[in-house]
């Protein structure tokens, strides 16, 4: 007699759909505590030089990054690119945390069309290009954190975390590389 329970096996081996989980300890804070921590960081961004901005973005990322079976993501750019006030920061954190808590991938509201065969993403600067040599020499590329994408869905998932606003922002900044459809 075979008593094998596939559902139990998959659940025990975490192959069933997993929740979005915080990547860093700061991500485990309550929504209100995240807002209290992120708002002062966002305020420091206003008028900060590029070196300081990168450091502050990294700190905000510790509160907003998550892992899931698809790799995960972060909603840091939704905050840094779209918040115009402390209230906006709070709204974005609440909206994104509600989505993360729902443990759903959600309905796709858009798709990304690549306008070039391959798009490169510089993880450190957060920029897109159709060539990594825009940022680095061939020798420097060996140590650079650059990824490439030939599929708009993968780019959207990994870089934009399927966030329509982030995708739209990148499409405006790089109209010769990508287009948001839908």
C-alpha positions in Angstrom: 0.0 0.0 0.0 1.4 3.4 -1.0 0.9 6.1 1.7 2.8 8.8 -0.2 1.1 12.2 0.2 2.4 14.5 -2.6 0.9 17.7 -1.1 2.5 17.0 2.3 5.9 16.2 0.6 5.8 19.4 -1.5 4.8 21.5 1.6 7.6 20.0 3.7 10.1 20.6 0.9 8.9 24.1 0.4 8.0 23.5 -3.2 4.5 24.8 -2.8 4.0 28.5 -3.2 5.9 30.3 -0.4 5.1 33.6 1.1 7.2 36.7 0.4 9.7 36.8 3.2 11.9 39.7 4.3 15.5 39.4 3.2 16.9 41.3 6.1 16.0 41.5 9.8 14.7 45.1 9.3 12.1 43.7 6.9 10.5 41.8 9.8 9.4 45.0 11.5 5.7 45.9 11.7 4.4 48.2 8.9 4.3 51.2 11.4 7.8 50.6 12.6 9.0 50.4 9.0 7.4 53.7 8.2 9.0 55.3 11.3 12.4 54.0 10.1 12.0 54.8 6.4 10.6 58.3 6.6 13.7 59.8 8.2 15.9 58.0 5.6 13.7 59.3 2.8 14.0 62.8 4.3 17.8 62.5 4.2 17.6 61.7 0.5 16.2 65.1 -0.3 19.3 67.1 -1.3 21.8 64.4 -0.6 24.8 63.9 -2.9 25.1 60.7 -5.1 27.4 58.9 -2.7 25.0 59.6 0.2 22.0 58.7 -1.9 23.4 55.3 -2.6 24.1 54.6 1.1 20.6 55.8 2.1 19.0 53.7 -0.7 20.9 50.7 0.7 19.5 51.4 4.1 15.9 51.7 2.8 16.4 48.4 0.9 17.0 46.6 4.1 13.4 47.4 5.1 11.9 46.8 1.6 13.7 43.8 0.2 12.0 40.4 0.2 12.6 36.9 -1.1 10.2 34.5 -2.7 10.3 31.4 -5.0 10.8 33.7 -8.0 13.9 35.4 -6.4 12.2 38.3 -4.7 12.6 42.0 -5.1 12.3 45.4 -3.3 10.0 48.3 -3.4 12.8 50.8 -2.6 12.4 52.6 -6.0 8.7 53.1 -5.5 9.7 55.1 -2.4 12.8 56.9 -3.7 11.3 57.7 -7.2 7.7 58.5 -6.4 7.3 59.7 -2.8 6.9 63.5 -2.6 6.2 63.7 1.1 6.4 61.6 4.3 2.7 60.8 3.7 3.5 59.3 0.3 6.2 57.2 1.9 3.7 55.8 4.4 1.2 55.1 1.6 3.7 53.3 -0.5 4.9 51.2 2.4 1.4 50.3 3.4 0.4 49.4 -0.2 3.5 47.3 -0.8 3.4 45.5 2.5 -0.3 44.6 2.0 0.7 43.1 -1.4 3.6 41.2 0.2 1.3 39.9 3.0 -1.3 38.7 0.5 1.2 36.0 -0.7 -0.1 36.4 -4.3 1.6 37.3 -7.5 -1.5 39.2 -8.5 -3.0 39.8 -11.8 -0.6 41.1 -14.4 -1.6 44.7 -15.2 1.1 45.3 -17.7 3.9 43.7 -19.6 7.4 44.9 -20.7 8.4 44.8 -24.3 12.1 45.0 -25.0 12.9 47.3 -27.9 16.4 45.9 -28.3 17.5 42.2 -28.3 19.2 42.4 -24.9 18.9 44.9 -22.0 21.6 45.1 -19.4 21.0 46.2 -15.8 23.7 47.6 -13.6 22.8 46.5 -10.1 25.0 49.1 -8.4 23.7 52.1 -10.3 20.2 50.8 -11.1 20.6 51.8 -14.7 19.6 50.1 -18.0 21.6 50.0 -21.2 21.8 48.1 -24.4 25.5 47.5 -23.8 27.4 47.0 -20.5 30.3 48.9 -22.0 28.4 52.1 -21.4 29.4 51.7 -17.7 32.5 49.4 -17.8 35.5 48.4 -19.9 35.7 44.7 -20.7 38.2 44.2 -17.9 36.0 46.0 -15.4 33.0 43.9 -16.4 34.6 40.8 -14.8 34.0 42.3 -11.4 30.8 44.3 -12.2 27.4 43.3 -11.0 25.6 43.5 -14.4 22.8 41.3 -15.5 21.2 40.9 -18.9 17.7 40.2 -20.0 16.3 39.0 -23.3 12.8 38.6 -21.9 10.6 41.5 -20.8 8.7 39.4 -18.3 11.9 38.4 -16.5 13.2 42.0 -16.5 9.9 43.1 -15.0 9.9 40.4 -12.4 13.5 40.7 -11.3 14.3 44.4 -11.7 10.9 46.1 -11.4 9.3 43.5 -9.0 6.3 43.6 -11.3 5.6 47.1 -10.1 3.8 49.1 -12.8 5.0 52.4 -11.5 8.7 51.3 -11.4 8.3 49.8 -14.9 6.8 53.0 -16.2 9.5 55.1 -14.6 12.2 53.0 -16.3 10.3 53.2 -19.6 10.3 57.0 -19.4 14.0 57.1 -18.5 14.9 54.5 -21.2 12.4 54.9 -24.1 14.8 53.4 -26.6 15.1 50.2 -24.5 11.8 49.2 -23.1 8.1 49.9 -23.4 5.3 49.2 -20.9 2.3 47.7 -22.5 -1.1 47.7 -20.8 
